[in-house]
Structure formats: C-alpha cells, structure tokens
Amino acid sequence: MENNKADEYPDEQRATPFAQTYFHGTKADLKVGSLIEAGFNSNYGEKKKAKYIFLTATLDAAIWGAELAFGEGRERIYLVEPTGAIEDDPDLTDKKFPGNPTKSYRSTHPFRVVGEVTNWQGHPAEQVKAMKENLEKLKEQGINSLND
C-alpha cells in the first residue's frame, strides 16, 4: 500500500505547484522567516500606525509598492505567505478598478517572508515621478486612503 503524507497530515498547509504566489514591495531589509505585521508606521500616506498590511499577486503592483515606499533603503520585493485571512484592498478595487485587476489585498494578520525576488525591472523614473505627483495632488485635495 502506498503511503500518502497528505493523509497523515490532512490539515497541514503545503505548497503545491498551483499555490498562489504573493508579493510585498518595500524598502525594509527583511530575512526569510521574518514576519511583516500591522501596527507599525505605514510606508505610505500620513505614516500613521498601519491597521493593515498589504500584498499582491502581481509583480508589477509589488514593484509600485517598493518604488512608492518611504525611506532611504533599497527597494525590495519579497515573496510572502499570509498567516490569516486576506481581503481586497479597497483603494485598488470596487468602483475604482472593478474586479481587482492589480490583485491587491490587505490583512490584519502577519505575512511570513518566504523569499526575495532579486531580479526585477522598475518603472521608468519619469513614470514613478508622475505617480508620486498624482498621489500628492490627491492628498492636497483631501482624498485619502480608505485603509486609514
């Protein structure tokens, strides 16, 4: 009789070839096994204590996260796994972008760093500058994140 490890540990989560990959873009220097947690100063907006942490299923959205993050550190993209429930990020879904095309999510539960993407191409400098200017205009107009 064949021994099936899945039968021995039916509730244990295991990576599969079809498991969803999630990314987190930042300037923080993290190690594999580190937890990214809510409750620290946000990388965005008014830098308040963050109620949520964010991840995405697209590399492009993670690149934007790294490029727009506050701080002087090197831009980094981490592979992360959520440790609890995730939900759509309301700043990038609903009426603004129906269907969540950026596959951006938020959670109050930590994410575990499982790896780092070290070979990726950032957006052109003029595109990043334009995005930062647009975000500043929204702030001046009093249009803030739905995540505060």
C-alpha positions, 0 to 999 in steps of 0.5 A, a space after each residue: 500500500 502506498 503511503 500518502 503524507 497528505 493523509 497523515 497530515 490532512 490539515 497541514 498547509 503545503 505548497 503545491 505547484 498551483 499555490 498562489 504566489 504573493 508579493 510585498 514591495 518595500 524598502 525594509 531589509 527583511 530575512 526569510 522567516 521574518 514576519 511583516 505585521 500591522 501596527 507599525 508606521 505605514 510606508 505610505 500616506 500620513 505614516 500613521 500606525 498601519 491597521 493593515 498590511 498589504 500584498 499582491 499577486 502581481 509583480 508589477 503592483 509589488 514593484 509600485 509598492 517598493 518604488 512608492 515606499 518611504 525611506 532611504 533603503 533599497 527597494 525590495 520585493 519579497 515573496 510572502 505567505 499570509 498567516 490569516 485571512 486576506 481581503 481586497 484592498 479597497 483603494 485598488 478595487 470596487 468602483 475604482 478598478 472593478 474586479 481587482 485587476 492589480 490583485 491587491 489585498 490587505 490583512 490584519 494578520 502577519 505575512 511570513 517572508 518566504 523569499 526575495 525576488 532579486 531580479 526585477 525591472 522598475 518603472 521608468 523614473 519619469 513614470 514613478 515621478 508622475 505617480 508620486 505627483 498624482 498621489 500628492 495632488 490627491 492628498 492636497 485635495 483631501 482624498 485619502 486612503 480608505 485603509 486609514 
